[in-house]
Amino acid sequence: IARELGSAVATDDEVFAELLPELLRGGNRAVAFGRGLAGASPDHRASWARLVDGLEQIAPEQRNVQVLRGFLAVLWEQDRDLAQTFLDSVLDQPAVRELLPELHTAVEIDERGVERLKRALSAGQAPVWMYRNLAYGRTTDHLAGGTLKDLLLLIADQSDGFDVALEILSMRLYSDRS
């Protein structure tokens, strides 16, 4: 139902604008709603811009990117280059840049994604504790060992990063074993 509602809202600008503040505060089915929104969106760029602009209107402690995660997941399947472009643009958008590691859990992390995550960490654009999101949902399962090692060493080298890197590695080892 949430996905169907997202599809319906994608083509109704007035309802989209009215619901946006609540959608960006999260909810049980926000990812599914975002998937429906992306699937029916007539203009992915405009919809993404509205989502990001909407986050800027919400207090940082209330921001929730679950709708954006659903949106990115569908876009990754439909137009991977555009999804990569949106993720690249996150580093230039103050409302979402610290949430980049969480956004990455919606898509397959590839070499470009790892470089983006490393850039954000090195520049202090995303706090190290946000990288803990990469431990869950089998996010790092497909990364080559060397690529994952480089990312984990960079995370571990940050203040308070060792435990985060260890948790990501632990979940990867668990996943590999199963």
C-alpha positions in Angstrom: 0.0 0.0 0.0 2.8 2.4 0.9 4.4 1.8 -2.5 1.1 2.5 -4.3 0.7 5.7 -2.3 4.2 6.7 -3.3 3.2 6.1 -7.0 0.1 8.2 -6.6 1.9 11.1 -4.9 4.6 11.1 -7.6 2.2 12.7 -10.1 0.4 15.0 -7.8 2.6 18.0 -7.0 0.1 19.5 -4.4 -0.1 16.3 -2.4 3.6 15.7 -2.7 4.3 19.2 -1.2 1.8 18.7 1.6 3.1 15.3 2.7 6.8 16.0 2.2 7.6 17.3 5.7 6.1 14.2 7.3 7.6 11.8 4.8 11.1 13.1 5.6 10.7 12.4 9.3 10.5 8.7 8.5 7.9 6.0 9.3 7.4 2.3 9.1 6.9 2.1 5.4 8.9 5.1 4.2 11.3 3.0 2.1 8.4 1.4 0.3 6.8 4.8 -0.2 10.1 6.1 -1.7 10.3 3.1 -4.0 6.8 3.9 -5.3 7.7 7.5 -5.7 10.7 6.7 -7.8 8.9 4.1 -9.9 6.2 6.6 -10.9 8.2 9.8 -11.0 7.9 11.6 -14.3 11.1 13.5 -13.5 13.6 11.8 -11.2 15.8 14.9 -11.0 13.0 17.2 -9.9 11.7 14.6 -7.4 15.2 14.2 -5.9 15.6 17.9 -5.6 12.3 18.2 -3.8 13.3 15.5 -1.4 16.7 17.1 -0.6 15.2 20.6 -0.4 12.5 19.2 2.0 15.2 17.9 4.3 16.7 21.3 4.5 13.4 22.6 5.9 13.5 20.1 8.8 15.5 20.3 11.9 18.6 18.0 11.7 17.6 15.8 14.6 14.3 15.1 12.8 15.7 14.2 9.4 15.2 10.7 8.2 16.4 9.5 4.8 14.2 6.3 4.5 12.2 7.8 1.6 15.4 8.8 -0.2 16.8 5.2 0.4 13.7 3.7 -1.3 13.9 6.3 -4.1 17.6 5.5 -4.7 17.0 1.7 -4.6 14.6 1.9 -7.5 16.7 4.4 -9.4 19.7 2.1 -9.0 17.8 -0.6 -10.8 16.4 1.8 -13.5 19.3 4.3 -14.1 22.4 3.5 -12.2 24.3 6.5 -13.6 21.7 8.9 -12.4 21.7 7.3 -8.9 25.5 7.7 -8.9 25.1 11.4 -9.9 22.6 11.9 -7.0 24.9 10.2 -4.5 27.9 12.3 -5.8 25.8 15.5 -5.3 25.1 14.6 -1.7 28.6 15.8 -0.8 27.5 19.3 -1.9 24.2 19.3 0.0 24.6 20.2 3.7 21.2 18.7 4.6 22.2 15.2 3.5 25.9 14.9 3.3 26.4 13.6 6.8 23.8 10.9 6.0 25.7 9.6 3.0 26.7 6.3 4.6 23.1 5.6 5.4 22.0 6.5 1.9 24.6 4.0 0.5 22.8 1.1 2.2 20.1 1.5 -0.4 22.4 0.6 -3.3 25.2 -1.7 -4.2 28.5 -0.1 -3.1 30.9 -0.2 -5.9 34.4 1.3 -6.4 32.9 4.8 -7.1 30.8 4.5 -4.0 33.8 3.5 -1.8 35.7 6.5 -3.1 32.8 8.8 -2.4 32.5 7.4 1.2 36.3 7.8 1.7 36.2 11.4 0.4 33.3 12.2 2.8 35.1 10.7 5.7 38.5 12.3 4.9 36.9 15.7 4.5 34.8 15.4 7.7 31.6 15.6 5.8 30.1 12.5 7.4 30.8 11.6 11.0 32.5 8.3 11.5 29.6 6.9 13.6 27.4 7.1 10.5 29.6 4.5 8.8 28.2 1.9 11.2 25.2 1.7 8.8 27.5 -0.1 6.4 27.6 -3.1 8.8 24.0 -4.0 8.2 21.9 -5.3 5.4 24.8 -7.1 3.7 25.9 -3.7 2.4 29.5 -4.6 1.9 29.1 -8.3 0.9 30.1 -7.9 -2.7 33.1 -5.6 -2.2 36.5 -7.1 -2.9 38.6 -7.7 0.2 41.2 -5.2 -0.7 38.7 -2.5 -1.4 36.9 -3.1 1.9 40.2 -3.2 3.7 41.1 0.3 2.5 37.8 1.7 3.6 38.0 0.0 7.0 41.5 1.2 7.6 40.4 4.7 6.9 37.4 4.4 9.2 39.5 2.8 12.0 42.1 5.6 11.7 39.4 8.2 12.7 38.8 9.2 16.2 36.2 6.7 17.5 36.4 4.8 14.3 38.0 1.6 15.4 34.8 0.1 16.8 32.9 1.1 13.8 35.4 -0.5 11.4 35.4 -3.6 13.6 31.6 -3.9 13.5 31.6 -3.6 9.7 34.3 -6.3 9.4 32.5 -8.5 11.9 29.3 -8.4 9.9 31.2 -9.0 6.7 32.9 -12.1 8.2 29.6 -13.3 9.5 28.0 -12.8 6.0 30.9 -14.6 4.3 30.6 -17.5 6.6 26.9 -17.9 6.0 
